Amino acid sequence: MHRIYISSDHGGFELKEHLKKYLKGLGNDVLDYGCHSEEAVDYADFAFLVADAVSKDKNSYGIVIDGVGIASAMVANKVPGIRCAVCWDLFSARNSREHNNANMLSLGGRVLGKGLAEAIVKLWLETPFAGGRHERRVNKIMEVESRFLKR
């Protein structure tokens, strides 16, 4: 179905392990980039690994999980070609794909229950990019990025 790169820090480890099983059960190819325990680690190291993989593999998606989801999204969005959305509800999940063509999803392991996280991930993966007027806007996001890459 989908190739999904996934990682977490210690604050998202438990949810990552749960979502890996859930995603595999839906028929997805899930590649775990760590972390591998609840021992304290730096979110930036693991969010970068997934963002780097997704930036090189255009037919994939990435999911990063830390305590709240914000920090990993900040790291991921520094990688060229990445549009990582923090989603805590179904509306933001749908919108991030439909309007912004997000290729990465960031979740908070300490703010989302497993059931809601499953629903967010499922809806996020199933929602296609609407294109049209949204394509112009996404292109503008990428133009801003390219300006900084040319400096």
C-alpha positions as CSV (number, residue, x, y, z in Angstrom):
1,M,0.0,0.0,0.0
2,H,2.4,2.7,1.2
3,R,6.1,2.9,2.2
4,I,6.3,4.6,5.5
5,Y,9.4,5.7,7.4
6,I,8.8,6.1,11.1
7,S,10.7,7.3,14.1
8,S,10.3,8.6,17.6
9,D,12.1,9.9,20.6
10,H,11.6,8.4,24.0
11,G,8.4,10.5,24.5
12,G,6.9,8.9,21.4
13,F,8.3,5.4,21.6
14,E,5.3,3.7,23.0
15,L,3.0,5.2,20.4
16,K,5.5,4.5,17.6
17,E,5.6,0.8,18.5
18,H,1.8,0.7,18.6
19,L,1.4,2.5,15.2
20,K,4.0,0.3,13.6
21,K,1.9,-2.8,14.2
22,Y,-1.3,-0.9,13.2
23,L,0.3,0.3,9.9
24,K,1.7,-3.1,9.1
25,G,-1.8,-4.6,9.8
26,L,-3.2,-2.3,7.1
27,G,-0.7,-3.7,4.6
28,N,1.9,-0.9,4.6
29,D,5.7,-1.3,4.4
30,V,7.0,0.3,7.6
31,L,10.6,1.1,8.1
32,D,11.6,1.9,11.7
33,Y,14.4,4.5,12.1
34,G,14.4,4.4,15.9
35,C,14.5,5.0,18.7
36,H,14.3,1.5,20.1
37,S,13.5,2.1,23.8
38,E,12.2,4.6,26.3
39,E,15.7,5.7,27.1
40,A,16.1,9.5,26.7
41,V,17.4,10.5,23.2
42,D,17.4,13.7,21.1
43,Y,14.3,14.0,18.9
44,A,16.3,15.9,16.3
45,D,18.4,12.9,15.4
46,F,15.5,10.6,14.7
47,A,13.2,13.2,13.0
48,F,16.1,14.0,10.6
49,L,16.6,10.4,9.7
50,V,13.0,10.0,8.5
51,A,12.9,13.4,6.8
52,D,16.1,12.6,4.9
53,A,14.7,9.3,3.8
54,V,11.4,10.8,2.6
55,S,13.2,13.6,0.8
56,K,15.1,10.9,-1.2
57,D,12.1,8.6,-1.7
58,K,9.4,10.6,-3.4
59,N,6.9,7.7,-3.3
60,S,7.0,7.5,0.5
61,Y,5.6,9.1,3.6
62,G,7.1,9.8,7.0
63,I,5.7,9.7,10.5
64,V,7.7,11.2,13.4
65,I,6.5,11.1,17.0
66,D,7.8,12.9,20.1
67,G,6.1,14.0,23.3
68,V,4.0,16.7,21.6
69,G,4.9,16.5,17.9
70,I,6.1,20.1,17.5
71,A,9.8,19.6,17.9
72,S,10.1,16.8,15.4
73,A,8.1,18.7,12.8
74,M,10.4,21.7,13.2
75,V,13.4,19.4,12.5
76,A,11.8,17.7,9.6
77,N,10.7,20.9,7.9
78,K,14.4,22.0,7.7
79,V,15.0,19.2,5.2
80,P,14.4,20.4,1.6
81,G,11.3,18.9,0.0
82,I,9.6,18.1,3.3
83,R,6.2,19.4,4.3
84,C,5.6,18.0,7.8
85,A,2.4,18.7,9.6
86,V,1.7,18.4,13.3
87,C,-1.8,16.9,13.6
88,W,-3.8,16.4,16.8
89,D,-7.2,15.9,15.3
90,L,-8.9,14.5,12.2
91,F,-9.6,17.9,10.6
92,S,-5.9,19.0,10.6
93,A,-4.9,15.5,9.3
94,R,-7.3,15.8,6.3
95,N,-6.4,19.4,5.6
96,S,-2.6,18.8,5.7
97,R,-2.9,16.2,3.0
98,E,-5.8,17.7,0.9
99,H,-4.6,21.3,0.9
100,N,-0.9,21.2,1.8
101,N,0.2,17.9,0.3
102,A,2.1,17.0,3.5
103,N,4.5,14.2,3.0
104,M,5.3,13.8,6.7
105,L,3.1,13.6,9.8
106,S,4.2,14.5,13.3
107,L,2.3,13.2,16.3
108,G,2.5,13.8,20.0
109,G,2.9,10.6,22.0
110,R,2.0,12.4,25.2
111,V,-1.1,14.2,23.9
112,L,-2.8,11.6,21.7
113,G,-4.4,8.3,22.7
114,K,-3.8,5.3,20.6
115,G,-7.3,5.2,19.1
116,L,-7.2,8.8,18.0
117,A,-3.6,8.4,16.7
118,E,-4.7,5.4,14.6
119,A,-7.7,7.4,13.2
120,I,-5.4,10.4,12.3
121,V,-2.8,8.2,10.6
122,K,-5.4,6.3,8.6
123,L,-7.2,9.4,7.4
124,W,-3.9,11.1,6.7
125,L,-2.8,8.3,4.5
126,E,-6.1,7.9,2.7
127,T,-6.6,11.6,1.9
128,P,-5.4,12.6,-1.6
129,F,-4.0,16.0,-2.4
130,A,-6.8,18.1,-4.0
131,G,-4.5,20.0,-6.4
132,G,-6.2,22.9,-8.2
133,R,-5.8,26.1,-6.3
134,H,-4.0,24.3,-3.6
135,E,-1.2,23.2,-6.0
136,R,-0.4,26.9,-6.6
137,R,-0.1,27.5,-2.9
138,V,2.1,24.4,-2.2
139,N,4.3,25.5,-5.1
140,K,4.7,28.8,-3.3
141,I,5.8,27.0,-0.2
142,M,8.5,25.2,-2.2
143,E,9.5,28.4,-3.9
144,V,10.3,30.0,-0.5
145,E,12.4,27.0,0.3
146,S,14.3,27.2,-3.0
147,R,15.1,30.9,-2.4
148,F,17.0,29.9,0.7
149,L,18.7,27.0,-1.0
150,K,20.1,29.3,-3.6
151,R,21.8,31.6,-1.1
